[in-house]
Amino acid sequence: MDTRILMQALRTVLAAALFAAVPVAAQAQDVVELKIVARDGRFEPAELVAPVGKRLHIEISNDGKAPIEFESKPLKVEKVIAPGTRAFVTVNPLKAGDYVFVDEFNEKNARGRIIVR
């Protein structure tokens, strides 16, 4: 095969790979990581702050001895988490406001909110 053709093909493949990687890097900057721990019938922290218009990746660790059900109707998420484990939920970008979450198995005590501003 002609070296010039091979080099042009290589340049084309490299350019396509670099071009494809740009949106992935841009998307990574649009994700906000939040961490919540369920312990002794409560969430820690019980209040988190997140920016408007960013996708949220929420890690919930259950440090208790019983399962929990992380639920938020405003965020449209629900996840059962076994004791001693952790789970993740992803939430699409939000408008400004307060978004309540609970442990549905212990709603009276295990409550929290994400404040988006």
MOQUI-V589279 format. One record per pair of residues at least 24 apart in sequence whose C-alpha atoms are under 6 Angstrom apart, sorted by the first residue. I is the first residue (numbers start at 1). J is the second residue. Records with the same first field share a line. If there is no record, write none. Layout:
# MOQUI-V589279
I = J, J
This chain:
# MOQUI-V589279
30 = 54
31 = 55, 56
32 = 56
33 = 57, 58
34 = 58
35 = 59
36 = 60
37 = 61, 62
38 = 62, 63
39 = 63, 64
40 = 64
41 = 110
42 = 110
43 = 110
46 = 112
47 = 112, 113, 114
48 = 114
49 = 114, 115, 116
50 = 116
51 = 116, 117
52 = 94, 95, 96, 116, 117
53 = 93, 94
54 = 93
55 = 91, 92, 93
56 = 90, 91
57 = 89, 90
58 = 88, 89
59 = 87, 88
60 = 86, 87
61 = 85, 86
62 = 86
68 = 103
69 = 103, 104
70 = 102, 103
71 = 101, 102
72 = 101
74 = 99
